[in-house]
C-alpha cells in the first residue's frame, strides 16, 4: 500500500510547516486527490490515522477533495470527462491527454 509512504512524506512536510509556524497542534489537513492519481482515498485516510499517531497531528482531520478526470482530445480539441476506463472523446478519437485527475496535492493546513 503506497498510501503509507505517500502519507509519511506528506506528514514530514506538514510537520515541518507546523514547526516553522511554531504550532503545537495540527487540526486539519486538506488535500486534493485525482481520480487517476493511483491513490485510494480510504487507504490514504487509514494511512493518515496510522502515521499521525504520536505526532501533533494525532487528532487532526484529513479532508480529501476528489478531483475528477478530465481529458483533452488532440483530434477535435475538446475537453471531456471520460465516463469509462477507455478514454474516448465524443468525436470517436482515442487520442487524448489527461489534463486533470492526477493530482496529489496538499491544499492547506489548519494549525494552532
Ligand atoms: Zn475529440
Boltz pocket constraint, residues with backbone or C-beta under 6 A from the ligand:
constraints:
  - pocket:
      binder: B
      contacts: [[A, 73], [A, 74], [A, 75], [A, 76], [A, 77], [A, 78], [A, 89], [A, 90], [A, 91], [A, 92], [A, 93]]
      max_distance: 6.0
